[in-house]
Amino acid sequence: MTVEIVTQEVIQSKILLIRGKKVMLDRDLAALYEVPTHRLNERVKRNLKRFPEDFMFRLTNVEKEEVIANCDNLKTLKYTPISPNVFTEHGILMLSSILNSERAIEVNIQIMRIFVKMRELMVEHRDLREKIENMEKKYDYQFKVVFEAIKKLLDSPEKPKSTIGFHRK
């Protein structure tokens, strides 16, 4: 049994959705690996061939402002002149090949497991959504029949109610 270095909740809280991709900021990864952010980026610069655009990209100023606005814990990014690099799942996996510390290896294993769990949950939710939609279609028909029967009962002519009491003709 492996010991969790970082909790699953901590890692999940650092995964952001940017440009339709699940990514993690360089500063968050550096904190998890317990290395300074500039050292992490230094290693990446030395190995740029390993990080194509779909593995790593730099946030635009608009994206940076959006991240700052949406994530309270990233308010300090406002004061950094350089936009952060973000790494996709594949980029994080590639980081393990350029960072050789035991900590980096263990943290990367945990991050990869969490990405896999997230993918599995997405598939499960898709299956569940499809089942619910199928049930709605099925039950919509059944309820339609019930509602039609109720309407017939309501529309059927009633016997005129006789009034109680003495009436003069």
Secondary structure, DSSP 4 states (H G I P E B T S, - for coil): -PPPSS-HHHHHHT-EEETTEEEEEHHHHHHHHTS-HHHHHHHHHHTGGG--TTTEEEPPHHHHHHHHHH-GGGGGGGG-SSPPEEEEHHHHHHHHHH---HHHHHHHHHHHHHHHHHHHHHHHHHHHHHHHHHHHHHHHHHHHHHHHHHHHHHHSPPPPPPPPS----
